[in-house]
Amino acid sequence: MALTAVVGAAMGLTLTGVAVVPAQAADQPVIALQQIAPVAVSPATLAGVSKTAMPNLSFTTTAKSLSTSATLTIDVTQLSEIANVTFSGNCMVVQHVASCGELFYYDDLTGVGTIGAETQMTVKAKAGAPVGSSGGYTISGTADNAAIVGGQGTVEIGGPAYDHAQPTNLTDLAVGSTVNEPVRFKNIGDRAADSTQVLLWASPGIGFAKHFANCEYSTDGGPMVAEVALCTIPGQVLPGEKAALAPAVRLNVETTAYYTYLDSMIAPAGDPGIQQLAAGHQWTQGAGGQLTLKVITPGTANDAPSGVVSLSERGTHGDYRITSLQAANTADFSVTGASATAAEGDTVTLDFAMTNNGPATIFYRSGDIVGTVGVQLPPGTSPVGSSANCRQQGGGYHCSGQSIVSTAGSVTDFSVTVRVDQVIPGAQGSVSMDWGPAGQPAFDTNTSNDTAALTVN
């Protein structure tokens, strides 16, 4: 998963406009088309570049629920001069105007940011379409029980395409060391870019060893991101050019490092994709020297104007890479137990905990939960309830931190409530770390604190 997450409002995303809200009944919900990012397609056959592009059509609404059918009308008359456009099966097309049936039925939209659409459009450049030209299209709509707010989109012919080389994954990194991670790429598109932007995400346990004056930095990326860097590097990158960040990204391997990652995305400055991922952060301007590009293999100039919108890449090609950096470190997980006294027929709550004693923070990027605990209840008791982070399993409970990141020093509290069916002096159950079928992880070498007692009476 990308850190993701995972990152353009901070940079003033330049996208197509949105139509005016149509007149509506006071109680009608509004379904608004989100601003459509421009896309680019090339009339040429380029290695690693897709021949088609699909604009992303998604909507927002302030309604808590929706129950309406709708018709979206997409007019591609202007765009059809330079590109062929096909539509999903829910659309009928007459004279370059598509009428597409939609169903917006959602019982509960609480906390939902955007809603998708069945309607899709696929764009392919016409043979001979002038590289550097562009065409627009409009989207409007009507609905039975809502007002549709449409908008406009743009397709460019040709564009740059930065193919980011995969960095080498590293293991057994010494805590306290510094590593260099090169960021190399090639412009496999058919247009130059006048400047370049790179986004770098450092996960917990690593940090940027050097900051630059032409970069901005943020630490508000959430628990999976320690620091984000957004760097803008002037200088034209021609088609066919191979280049690398200079200097390479230097990373400190910190005391909390174990499973760590550097995510990197590189694209023309102003590319909608990189702007979208950069949006929403609070940035602080860096200081020091300049991060630059070193040309490895020069490119070839052509007559096409420079572009900003990247061509879509395919196969193993792409502008986003993840580098795995594993440190030689440990994280000692432990559990605490509990004891209580209660009469027969009474209920009692037992509070216990799991602690990551560090020194490493553990990040399971696969999405698995870090740290689970198995609970065996004391004899003579029966389960009544538990904290929300526990679930009943057999005659006991299974509890977890419910996170893919366990920060060094973090304590996760649990509780179970039991009924005393029979008083048995010294009745003892247990709380134990449960690492699943994979067994004890390599980072936890101390098993002496992995089990504790739950005692009643």
ZIQUI-V294017 format. One record per residue. N is the residue number from 0. RES is the residue in one small letter. PSI is psi as a letter, one per 20 degrees, with the letter a starting at -180 (NA if undefined). NEAR is the number of other ideal C-beta (glycine too) atoms within 10 Angstrom. Layout:
n:res:psi:near
N:RES:PSI:NEAR
N:RES:PSI:NEAR
This chain:
n:res:psi:near
0:m:q:12
1:a:q:15
2:l:n:23
3:t:c:13
4:a:NA:13
5:v:NA:18
6:v:NA:26
7:g:j:22
8:a:h:11
9:a:i:16
10:m:j:19
11:g:m:9
12:l:p:15
13:t:o:14
14:l:r:18
15:t:r:16
16:g:r:11
17:v:q:16
18:a:r:16
19:v:q:8
20:v:p:12
21:p:r:14
22:a:q:7
23:q:q:14
24:a:q:9
25:a:h:4
26:d:j:6
27:q:p:15
28:p:q:20
29:v:p:17
30:i:o:24
31:a:p:17
32:l:p:22
33:q:q:17
34:q:p:16
35:i:p:21
36:a:p:20
37:p:q:20
38:v:r:23
39:a:q:29
40:v:q:26
41:s:p:24
42:p:i:19
43:a:r:13
44:t:o:7
45:l:p:19
46:a:p:9
47:g:j:16
48:v:p:23
49:s:q:17
50:k:i:16
51:t:r:15
52:a:q:24
53:m:o:13
54:p:q:20
55:n:o:16
56:l:o:21
57:s:r:13
58:f:q:21
59:t:q:16
60:t:q:19
61:t:i:9
62:a:q:18
63:k:h:12
64:s:q:13
65:l:q:20
66:s:n:14
67:t:q:20
68:s:q:14
69:a:r:21
70:t:p:17
71:l:p:25
72:t:o:16
73:i:o:25
74:d:o:18
75:v:k:24
76:t:g:13
77:q:g:16
78:l:h:22
79:s:i:15
80:e:h:12
81:i:i:20
82:a:q:25
83:n:p:16
84:v:p:19
85:t:q:13
86:f:r:18
87:s:r:15
88:g:i:10
89:n:j:17
90:c:q:21
91:m:p:11
92:v:p:14
93:v:o:7
94:q:l:7
95:h:j:15
96:v:p:15
97:a:p:22
98:s:o:16
99:c:p:24
100:g:p:14
101:e:q:19
102:l:o:13
103:f:n:25
104:y:o:9
105:y:p:15
106:d:h:9
107:d:o:8
108:l:j:17
109:t:p:8
110:g:j:5
111:v:p:11
112:g:g:8
113:t:q:11
114:i:q:16
115:g:a:11
116:a:q:22
117:e:h:15
118:t:p:22
119:q:q:17
120:m:p:23
121:t:p:15
122:v:p:23
123:k:p:18
124:a:q:25
125:k:q:13
126:a:p:8
127:g:j:7
128:a:p:21
129:p:p:13
130:v:p:21
131:g:i:17
132:s:r:16
133:s:q:17
134:g:q:21
135:g:r:15
136:y:r:26
137:t:q:19
138:i:p:26
139:s:r:17
140:g:r:24
141:t:q:15
142:a:q:21
143:d:g:10
144:n:k:15
145:a:r:22
146:a:p:18
147:i:p:25
148:v:o:22
149:g:b:21
150:g:a:19
151:q:q:18
152:g:r:26
153:t:q:19
154:v:p:27
155:e:q:25
156:i:o:23
157:g:r:28
158:g:r:30
159:p:r:28
160:a:o:30
161:y:o:29
162:d:o:20
163:h:p:20
164:a:q:14
165:q:o:11
166:p:r:19
167:t:p:10
168:n:q:11
169:l:q:17
170:t:r:9
171:d:k:8
172:l:p:21
173:a:p:12
174:v:p:18
175:g:i:11
176:s:r:12
177:t:p:14
178:v:q:19
179:n:p:10
180:e:o:19
181:p:q:15
182:v:o:24
183:r:q:18
184:f:r:25
185:k:p:21
186:n:o:25
187:i:j:20
188:g:a:30
189:d:j:24
190:r:q:28
191:a:r:23
192:a:p:27
193:d:h:16
194:s:r:16
195:t:q:27
196:q:q:22
197:v:p:25
198:l:p:24
199:l:p:24
200:w:p:25
201:a:p:25
202:s:r:25
203:p:p:25
204:g:i:29
205:i:q:24
206:g:q:18
207:f:p:20
208:a:h:13
209:k:p:15
210:h:q:18
211:f:q:20
212:a:h:12
213:n:k:16
214:c:q:25
215:e:q:20
216:y:q:19
217:s:q:19
218:t:k:14
219:d:k:11
220:g:j:20
221:g:a:12
222:p:h:14
223:m:i:21
224:v:p:23
225:a:g:21
226:e:q:18
227:v:p:25
228:a:p:21
229:l:o:25
230:c:p:25
231:t:p:15
232:i:o:21
233:p:r:12
234:g:p:12
235:q:p:15
236:v:o:27
237:l:q:18
238:p:p:21
239:g:i:17
240:e:p:23
241:k:p:18
242:a:r:25
243:a:q:17
244:l:p:23
245:a:o:14
246:p:r:14
247:a:q:15
248:v:p:23
249:r:p:13
250:l:p:26
251:n:p:18
252:v:o:24
253:e:r:20
254:t:h:15
255:t:j:24
256:a:p:29
257:y:e:25
258:y:o:23
259:t:r:28
260:y:q:23
261:l:o:23
262:d:p:24
263:s:p:22
264:m:p:25
265:i:p:28
266:a:r:26
267:p:q:27
268:a:p:18
269:g:i:20
270:d:p:27
271:p:h:22
272:g:g:20
273:i:h:26
274:q:h:25
275:q:g:17
276:l:h:25
277:a:i:22
278:a:q:14
279:g:i:13
280:h:q:22
281:q:o:10
282:w:q:16
283:t:p:12
284:q:p:10
285:g:r:19
286:a:r:9
287:g:b:11
288:g:a:12
289:q:p:12
290:l:p:24
291:t:r:17
292:l:p:21
293:k:p:13
294:v:p:14
295:i:g:12
296:t:p:9
297:p:q:11
298:g:a:17
299:t:p:9
300:a:q:12
301:n:a:15
302:d:i:7
303:a:q:18
304:p:q:12
305:s:q:16
306:g:r:25
307:v:h:21
308:v:p:26
309:s:q:26
310:l:q:26
311:s:p:19
312:e:r:20
313:r:r:14
314:g:c:9
315:t:j:8
316:h:q:18
317:g:r:16
318:d:j:22
319:y:p:18
320:r:q:18
321:i:p:18
322:t:p:20
323:s:p:15
324:l:o:24
325:q:p:18
326:a:q:26
327:a:n:15
328:n:r:25
329:t:r:17
330:a:o:23
331:d:o:19
332:f:p:26
333:s:r:19
334:v:q:24
335:t:q:16
336:g:b:19
337:a:q:20
338:s:q:14
339:a:r:17
340:t:p:11
341:a:q:16
342:a:r:9
343:e:p:12
344:g:i:10
345:d:r:12
346:t:q:13
347:v:q:19
348:t:p:15
349:l:o:23
350:d:p:13
351:f:r:21
352:a:r:18
353:m:p:26
354:t:p:19
355:n:o:24
356:n:i:17
357:g:a:20
358:p:i:18
359:a:q:28
360:t:p:27
361:i:p:27
362:f:o:24
363:y:n:15
364:r:i:17
365:s:i:8
366:g:i:7
367:d:q:10
368:i:p:13
369:v:o:24
370:g:o:25
371:t:q:18
372:v:p:25
373:g:p:18
374:v:p:26
375:q:p:15
376:l:q:21
377:p:q:21
378:p:q:13
379:g:j:18
380:t:r:27
381:s:q:12
382:p:q:18
383:v:g:12
384:g:a:14
385:s:r:20
386:s:r:16
387:a:h:9
388:n:j:18
389:c:q:19
390:r:q:10
391:q:p:13
392:q:o:13
393:g:c:10
394:g:j:12
395:g:b:18
396:y:q:25
397:h:p:16
398:c:q:29
399:s:r:17
400:g:i:22
401:q:k:12
402:s:q:18
403:i:i:17
404:v:p:20
405:s:o:25
406:t:q:18
407:a:p:21
408:g:i:12
409:s:q:18
410:v:p:13
411:t:p:21
412:d:q:13
413:f:r:24
414:s:q:18
415:v:q:26
416:t:p:14
417:v:q:25
418:r:p:17
419:v:o:22
420:d:h:12
421:q:p:12
422:v:o:16
423:i:o:15
424:p:p:7
425:g:k:11
426:a:p:17
427:q:p:15
428:g:a:23
429:s:q:17
430:v:p:27
431:s:q:15
432:m:p:20
433:d:o:16
434:w:j:15
435:g:a:9
436:p:h:4
437:a:i:7
438:g:a:7
439:q:p:13
440:p:q:18
441:a:h:8
442:f:i:17
443:d:n:21
444:t:i:10
445:n:o:13
446:t:i:12
447:s:h:7
448:n:k:15
449:d:i:19
450:t:q:15
451:a:r:19
452:a:q:15
453:l:o:23
454:t:p:17
455:v:p:24
456:n:NA:20
